[in-house]
């Protein structure tokens, strides 16, 4: 099949599409399909009007709009539509029902109604989702919330990254046989056949927080760190990531007030080539989350990345974490909002090399079930269903 994937923004610098859309496209290409990604140069204007190839998958960025305001929105939407039409797809797969690409998919439904439309959703935009977290203009918030409800209903099939999103799609009246659970996956390069990339050290002390911050409560992190360092003075927290609203600064301020500035090593936003060394420097990974709708809906790509690296993980039992990890086998699950449980679990894993080794092996074995090559047939099933 010839498949066009419509993206809401460019591949760079955000990792969202690079963690889901692109590796899925590459897996489908390995299965003999022709996949082209068409993306607006949102967040990456330097890539406007370019075509880049990632593992035999072309990513075509349309030209940046030259007009302001609503005219620019129309210009960008039409550019995406024209490029999609030029590719003559057998299937149009829209990733995230929002923004320019969502409008282009809607126009495609009008211009080429015979082309099947599949919509992918990997998080939640409406109330309780990104609309509440990001300072979108009011009109954009209304547009995104409408697109999130309307486009999946118009689609021939919907792929969802989480069980929570599966339920949300059902609540929109979409028949269950048109909704396909497609969890996030890991790339083959992260699963190179080795039993584990993690090698437990006898003297473990390094905890890793790999985060975008909005999903957690930084006060809970600092409270847990206080409890950890009381019993393990050698423990330190390596922090990788950057918040949407500068939440990392609040974490560092609270740690300093608690007298723990020495126990926190902030590495900031990491380029992809820096991530393996950071994961390798950790003894235990922490994945605390608040119990919110958006956290339940997320695909948790970072958690799968930690699993693929074979790290022992302490995670909050929220959403996909309970799907990916089995307590005591492939991870250590704790209740949400419990800094004491986070501290106790971290201390337990730091102090028990055998437990870390078992969880490391279990995490990596669990990650194997989510290799993109194993998940691609789910998408093929959706495609074949809408073409029959």
N, C-alpha and C positions, 0 to 999 in steps of 0.2 A: 504494500500500500504506500501511497504518497501522502505523507502527513505534514501539515503545517501546524506548528505550535505557536500560538500568539502569547507573547509575554507582556506583563504590565509595565515593566521597566527593563533596563539593560542588564546584562550578565554581571557587569562590574558596577560599583564596588560591593554591592550587597551580596551576601552568600545564599539568599533564599532560593533563587532560581538555580544557582550553581549546585545546590544541594538536592534539588528535586527534579526540576524540568530537564536540565542538561544531562544528568546521568541516566535518566529514563530514556531520553532521546538517543543517547549513545547505545543503551541496551537494545532498544528497538532496531537501531541500525545494524547491530551485530546479528539480529534475527532476520535481516534481509530487507527491512523496510527502508524507504527513503524519507528522512526527516529533515525539515528545515524549520529553524526558529526565526520568527519575525518579531522584533522588539523596538519600541520607541526609545530614544536616547535619554530617558528620564534617569537622573542621578549620574549619568555619564555622557555629558554633551560632547566630550572629545571623541566619542565613538560614532557620532552622527554620520550617516551616509557611508557606512563601512560594512564590509562583510568579513567576518573572522570565522575560521574553521577550528572547532574543538573536537578532536577525535573523530573526524569525518562527518561531524554535524555542522553545517553552515549556520552562523548566527548573523542575520541581516538586520542592521540597525537603520531605521528610516532616517531621513533628513530631519533636522530640528525645525520646528515651525518658525516662520519669519514674521508672523503676525501676532499681536498681543491678544490676551483675553479669550473670549468665546471664539473669535475667528481663528486663533491659534489652535484651540481644541479641535475645531472642525478640520483644520489643515492637517494636524497630526493624525486624526482618526482616518481621514481619507487616504493619507499616505500608507497607513497600515492596511487599509482595505485594498488599495491598488496592488501592493506587494503580495498580499494573500491571493488575490485573483490571478496575478502573474504566475504564481506557483502552481495553479490548477490542482488543489489538493483533493484527494479522495476523502480525507477526514480533516476537519478543523478542530484542534484541541486547544481550548482557551484556558490558560493558567491564571487563576485568580479572576473571578467575575467582577472586575472593577476597572475604572479609568478608561484611557484611550482604547486599549485593546478590547475592553468590554463593549464599548460603543462600536468598534469596528466589527466585532462578532455579530452584534445586533444588525448592522447594515448588511453583513454577509448573508444573514438569514433572509433578508429581503431580496437581495440581488441574486443570490444562488441558493434558493431554498432546498434544492436537492442535495446539497453538500451536507452530510451529517455533522452535527455540532456536539462535541463532548466538552463539558466544563469541569475543570479541576478546582477544588477548593482545599486549601491547606491551613486556613485559619479563619477567624471570624472578624468581620468589619463592623457589624452593626452594634446595637446596645450591648455593653459588656465586652466589646472587642476593641479593634484598633481605633474606631471613631472616638472612643472615650480616652484613648491613650495619647493620640497624636493631635497636634493643633491644626487639623485640616480646616480650611474655610467652611463656614456653615453650608454653603451650596454643595461643596464637594462631599461633605458628610452625608447629605441627603441623597446625592447621586450614588455614592458607594453603597449605602444601605439599600437603596432601591435595586441596584444592579445585583447585589448579593441575593436578593429574594427573587428577582425576575428572571435573570439569565439561566439559573439551573432549571427553572420550570420550563423554559423554552428549549432546553437542550434535549438531545436524543438519549444522552447518558451523562452521568455525573461521577467523577472519581473524587474520593474524599480521603484525606490523610489521617483521619482519626475516627474512632468509634463515636465520639461526641458529635462530630460533623455529620456522620452517617445518620444519627438520630435527628439532627437539625434539618437535614434534607428531607427525611421522612415527614417531619412536622410541616414542611412547606407543601405537602401533598404529592411529592414525587414518589411514584411506585417503587417498591423495594427492588424490583428486578431491573430498574434503571440506575440504581446507585451501587457503585463498586468501591469496596473498601480497598484503598491502595495506600498502605502506610509508607512512610519515608523509608529509604533504604540506604545501603552503604555501597560504595564503589568497589570493584574488584581489586583495585590497587591497595585498598585498606585490608583486604582479606587475601593475602598472598600465599595461603596454604600453611603458614607457620602456626603452631598451636597457640602461641601468644606472643605479642610484642612486649609484654610487660614482664619484668623480672623483679620479683619482690626482694627488697633489700632487708637485711636483718635489722638495721637501725632506721626504721621509717619515720619520717617527720614532715613530709611535704604534702599538703592538701592543695587541691586545685579547684578553683571556682571559675568555670568557663561559661560566660554568661553575657546577656545583653541587659541585665539588671532589672528591666521593667517587670519581669516575671516573678521576682522575689522581693522580700522585705529586708533591706540592708541592716535594719536594727536586729533582726533575727540572726543574721550572719555574725554581727559583732558580739551579740549576747552568747552565741554558741562558741565563738573564738575565745571569749573570756573563760568559759567553762573548760575548754580544751587546754588552754595554756596554764590553768591552775594545776592541772595534773600532768601536763606534758609541756614543760617549759621550752623544749626544743622545737615544738611545732611551729610551722609557719604556713601562711596562706598565700599561695600564688594566685593572682587574679588576672584573668585574661578576658578582655572584652571592654566594651564602652556602652554607656547608657544612652537612651534616646534623649534624656533631659539632664545629662550630667550627674546621674545617680552615683557614679563612681567617686565623685568628689565628696558626697555625703558619707560614703563608706569609709573613705580615708580620714575624714574629719572625726567620725565617731570612733574609729580605731585609735586615733591619736588621743582623744579625750579619755579613752579607757586605758591609756598607757600601753597600747599594743601596736604602735606605729612600726616597731622593730619586727613584728611578727607578720607583717603584710608586705608582699612584694607585688606591686602593681605593674603589669606589663602592657596594659592598654590593648588597643585593637591590633590584632596580629594579622599580618599577611599570610596567605595560605602556606607559603614555604616555611614560615616560622612555627606553625602549629605542631608538627610532629615532635620537634625538640622540646616544646613546652609540655606536651602530653608525656613524653618520656621522662621528664624531670619530676613527675608527680608520683606519689605512692598511693594516694586515695583521691578520687574525684567526688566533689559534692554537687548535687543537683537539687537544691531546695526550691520549691515553688509554692506560691499562694494558691489556694483552692478557688480559682476564678473560672468563668466561662472560657475566656481566651486561653488559659493554660490547659483546660480540659480539651479544647479544640485543636491545639497545636500538634504538629507532627513530631516535634522534638528531634530534629536532625542532629543537634549537638550531642544529645544523649546517645544516639546510635554511633556517632563518631567516637565517643568515649568507649563504647562497647567494642567497636571494631579494633580499637587500640589495645583492648584487653585490660582496661583499668578497673580495679575494684571501685564500685560506685555506691554512694549513699544517696538515695533519691527519695523525694516526697511521693507518696502514693496518690498521685493526681493524674488523671487522664491517661495518656499513652505510656507513662512510666510503668503502670501496672500491666500493660499489654506486653511491653518489651522485656521487663525484668521479672524474674521469679525470686521472691524473698529467700535469702539464704543459699540460693543456687547460682544465680547470675547477677545478683545485686542485693543491696540491703535497703529495704523500703521502710519509711517512717511516716507517721501521720503529719499532716500539714500544720504549720503554725506552732511548732514545738521545738524551740531552740535547745531545750534540754535533751530531747531525743536525738537531735542533730549532733550535739556535742558528745553524748554517750556513744553513739554509733561510730563517729569519727575516731574516738579514743580506742574503741574496741578493734577497729580495723587496723589502726596504726600499731596496736600492741600485739596483733596476732598474724604472723606471717603466713601460717597455714591457711587461715581463713581468706587472707588477701589472695593467695595463690588459687584457692578453689573458686573464688568469685571472679578472678581474672579469666580463668579457663571457661567458666560458665558464661561470662559476658561475651566472650569471643564466639563461643558456640552458638549463643542466642543470636548474635549479629549475623551469622552465616545464613539464618533463615530469612534475613531481610536484604540479601544481596539483590541489586537491581536486576541482574539476569534472572533471578527467581521470581521477581515481581512483574517483569514485563509481560508474561502471559496473561495476567489479570487485565492489563490494558488492551491486549489483543482481543480478549473476550468481549470487552466493551465495544471495540471497533467492529468486530464481526457481527455483534448483535445489532448495531445501528445500521449496518450495510445490508442486512438480510431482509 
